[in-house]
Amino acid sequence: MSPHSYNKDKAGSLLSSRGRQELLRLYAGQGLLTRLYVRLRSLVYAAGEYERHMPERGMIIDAGCGVGLYTNWLSVLYPHAEFFGFDLDEKRIAVARSTVGERKNINFETLDAVRCELPRCRGILMVDFLHHVPRDQQLALLKRAYDALEKGGVLYLSEIDTRLNYRLIVSAVADVVLYPFSCNSQYRKPGEWQKELEVLGFKVGMEKLPHKLVSVVRFVCVKP
Ligand SMILES: C[S@@+](CC[C@H](N)C(=O)[O-])C[C@H]1O[C@@H](n2cnc3c(N)ncnc32)[C@H](O)[C@@H]1O
């Protein structure tokens, strides 16, 4: 799948042990629900699934970062990169900020992805985020992501696989329960995402993940 594989073995082995423990430690002071969320989500999205595609250095953006889970996870692995996570929800950003501590290479802001400027960067994460953005804004946002990336940079997009089965229902219900105030379920078929990403100029690798619980399709998109 990977047109742009970085540190496959390193990421897998680190995350399964020290990386995940370090991640859980960053959220240890949070409320029960946040701790549960981080614990469960870091299990569902097992070690080495997305990190290996991201650059080790340079600026990495996490759009719709929520409580900062994936930004923090990557920052544990790649301490020499710079991280910028943003989300529309200021409560989640408050949680994300409270994990930063003394670290200087990680920053979280409350911003609307539809309106904000994306800084020049080497990597962009959009993990289960884009289907919360109104459908008629999604492609413009992807175009801005393309423009913000340096040559050779990577957009990692994780979306819902729309094939009809119980996993799709679990994903859709989880969206509505966990994010009742955000726009929801603006799904597209995997082939449609792929086509739109390729039209923008990305070199795209697609993978449908065989999770037991949720329905996920991932795109590793490299700007040539
Ligand atoms: C399913 S959560 C995913 C959070 C995080 N990426 C993760 O995987 O843990 C979707 C997030 O997108 C955020 N979001 C929705 N619309 C947004 C927008 N226009 N700009 C920024 N964030 C947005 C929501 O507030 C929510 O935190």
The ligand as an SDF file (V2000), in Angstrom:
LIG
                    3D

 27 29  0  0  0  0  0  0  0  0999 V2000
  -14.1090   11.9140   15.1530 C   0  0  0  0  0  0  0  0  0  0  0  0
  -13.2850   13.3220   15.8310 S   0  0  0  0  0  0  0  0  0  0  0  0
  -11.6320   12.8580   15.4870 C   0  0  0  0  0  0  0  0  0  0  0  0
  -10.6460   13.5190   16.4170 C   0  0  0  0  0  0  0  0  0  0  0  0
   -9.2080   13.0520   16.2260 C   0  0  0  0  0  0  0  0  0  0  0  0
   -8.7400   13.2160   14.8830 N   0  0  0  0  0  0  0  0  0  0  0  0
   -9.0640   11.6110   16.6430 C   0  0  0  0  0  0  0  0  0  0  0  0
   -9.0150   10.7630   15.7500 O   0  0  0  0  0  0  0  0  0  0  0  0
   -9.0440   11.3440   17.8550 O   0  0  0  0  0  0  0  0  0  0  0  0
  -13.6220   14.6120   14.6790 C   0  0  0  0  0  0  0  0  0  0  0  0
  -13.1160   15.9630   15.1440 C   0  0  0  0  0  0  0  0  0  0  0  0
  -13.2610   16.9010   14.0670 O   0  0  0  0  0  0  0  0  0  0  0  0
  -13.5440   18.1630   14.6650 C   0  0  0  0  0  0  0  0  0  0  0  0
  -14.0760   19.0670   13.6470 N   0  0  0  0  0  0  0  0  0  0  0  0
  -15.2680   18.9740   12.9980 C   0  0  0  0  0  0  0  0  0  0  0  0
  -15.4000   19.9920   12.1230 N   0  0  0  0  0  0  0  0  0  0  0  0
  -14.2700   20.7330   12.1960 C   0  0  0  0  0  0  0  0  0  0  0  0
  -13.8020   21.8990   11.5460 C   0  0  0  0  0  0  0  0  0  0  0  0
  -14.5440   22.5230   10.6240 N   0  0  0  0  0  0  0  0  0  0  0  0
  -12.5860   22.3930   11.8620 N   0  0  0  0  0  0  0  0  0  0  0  0
  -11.8190   21.7740   12.7950 C   0  0  0  0  0  0  0  0  0  0  0  0
  -12.2060   20.6570   13.4610 N   0  0  0  0  0  0  0  0  0  0  0  0
  -13.4220   20.1440   13.1750 C   0  0  0  0  0  0  0  0  0  0  0  0
  -14.5280   17.8190   15.7880 C   0  0  0  0  0  0  0  0  0  0  0  0
  -14.6080   18.8550   16.7400 O   0  0  0  0  0  0  0  0  0  0  0  0
  -13.9030   16.5230   16.3310 C   0  0  0  0  0  0  0  0  0  0  0  0
  -13.0160   16.7800   17.3890 O   0  0  0  0  0  0  0  0  0  0  0  0
  1  2  1  0
  2  3  1  0
  2 10  1  0
  3  4  1  0
  4  5  1  0
  5  6  1  0
  5  7  1  0
  7  8  2  0
  7  9  1  0
 10 11  1  0
 11 12  1  0
 11 26  1  0
 12 13  1  0
 13 14  1  0
 13 24  1  0
 14 15  1  0
 14 23  1  0
 15 16  2  0
 16 17  1  0
 17 18  1  0
 17 23  2  0
 18 19  1  0
 18 20  2  0
 20 21  1  0
 21 22  2  0
 22 23  1  0
 24 25  1  0
 24 26  1  0
 26 27  1  0
M  CHG  2   2   1   9  -1
M  END
$$$$
